[in-house]
Amino acid sequence: MPQGPRAARVSEEFREILAEAIQGLKDPRVGFVTVTAVKVSPDLHVAWVYYTVLGDAKAAAGTRAALRSAAPHLRRELGRQIHLKVTPELRFEPDEIPAAAERIDTLLDQVHADGDHD
């Protein structure tokens, strides 16, 4: 979903606010989280928050559950710091791009290693 300049500015502001707010969560399930991006719907009613978390699948599942349960609190915090008519619904989604990039790097390393044996 392409975003215009206003939506891009709003997305970046949301990303900064949410990254800081998530670090302040007291939930022990929240691991080391990096908010990588926020995409907002054109009407600003929904914000998809993309994140990565350090650790294994168990840590990722715990963080996902913690973020979803903290969504109302994070939404209030966002509403307190922004001045828009509507505070968007937050939808947390793991960012798959870093994992995909790592897989591609591994495959490229294998291709280069196989090429060296010829």
C-alpha positions in Angstrom: 0.0 0.0 0.0 1.8 3.1 -1.2 1.7 6.0 1.3 1.7 9.7 0.5 4.0 12.2 2.2 1.5 12.9 5.1 1.0 9.2 5.8 4.7 8.6 5.7 5.3 11.4 8.2 2.6 10.2 10.5 3.9 6.6 10.2 7.4 7.7 11.2 6.1 9.7 14.2 4.0 6.7 15.3 7.1 4.4 14.9 9.2 6.7 17.2 6.4 7.0 19.8 5.6 3.3 19.9 9.3 2.2 20.0 9.8 4.3 23.1 6.5 3.2 24.7 7.2 -0.5 24.0 10.5 -0.2 25.8 8.7 1.1 28.8 6.3 -1.9 29.1 6.6 -3.8 32.3 5.4 -7.1 30.8 8.1 -9.7 31.2 7.1 -11.4 28.0 8.3 -8.4 26.0 11.7 -9.3 24.6 14.2 -7.0 22.9 11.9 -5.4 20.4 12.7 -3.2 17.5 9.9 -1.4 15.8 11.0 -1.5 12.1 8.1 0.3 10.4 4.5 1.5 10.8 2.1 1.7 7.9 -1.1 3.6 8.3 -4.3 3.2 6.3 -5.2 6.2 4.1 -7.9 7.3 6.6 -5.5 6.8 9.6 -7.9 4.5 11.4 -5.5 1.5 11.4 -1.8 1.3 11.9 0.2 -1.8 11.2 3.2 -1.9 13.5 6.0 -4.1 12.1 8.6 -5.3 14.6 11.5 -7.7 15.1 12.4 -9.5 18.3 15.6 -11.0 19.4 15.5 -14.6 20.4 13.9 -17.9 19.6 10.3 -18.8 18.5 9.2 -19.0 22.2 10.5 -15.4 22.8 8.8 -14.2 19.6 5.5 -15.8 20.6 5.7 -14.2 24.1 6.5 -10.8 22.6 3.6 -11.1 20.1 1.2 -12.0 22.9 2.4 -9.2 25.1 2.2 -6.6 22.3 -1.3 -7.6 21.4 -2.4 -7.4 25.1 -0.7 -4.0 25.5 -2.3 -2.6 22.3 -5.0 -0.6 24.2 -2.4 0.9 26.5 -0.1 1.7 23.6 -3.0 3.2 21.7 -3.8 5.5 24.6 -0.1 6.5 24.9 -0.1 7.3 21.1 -3.3 9.3 21.4 -1.8 11.3 24.3 1.3 12.3 22.2 -0.3 12.9 18.8 -2.9 15.5 17.9 -5.1 13.8 15.3 -8.9 13.5 15.2 -8.6 9.7 15.4 -6.2 7.5 17.2 -5.7 4.4 15.0 -6.3 0.8 16.0 -2.9 -0.9 16.4 -2.2 -4.2 14.7 1.2 -5.8 15.5 2.9 -7.9 12.8 6.3 -9.5 12.9 8.6 -8.0 10.3 9.7 -11.0 8.1 12.1 -8.9 5.9 15.2 -9.3 8.2 14.7 -13.1 8.4 14.2 -13.3 4.6 17.3 -11.3 4.0 19.3 -13.6 6.2 18.0 -16.6 4.3 19.0 -15.0 1.0 22.5 -14.2 2.4 22.9 -17.8 3.5 21.8 -19.1 0.0 24.2 -16.7 -1.7 27.0 -17.8 0.6 26.2 -21.4 -0.4 26.2 -20.6 -4.1 29.6 -18.8 -3.8 31.0 -21.7 -1.8 29.8 -24.2 -4.3 31.2 -22.1 -7.1 34.6 -22.1 -5.5 34.7 -26.0 -5.6 34.4 -26.1 -9.4 
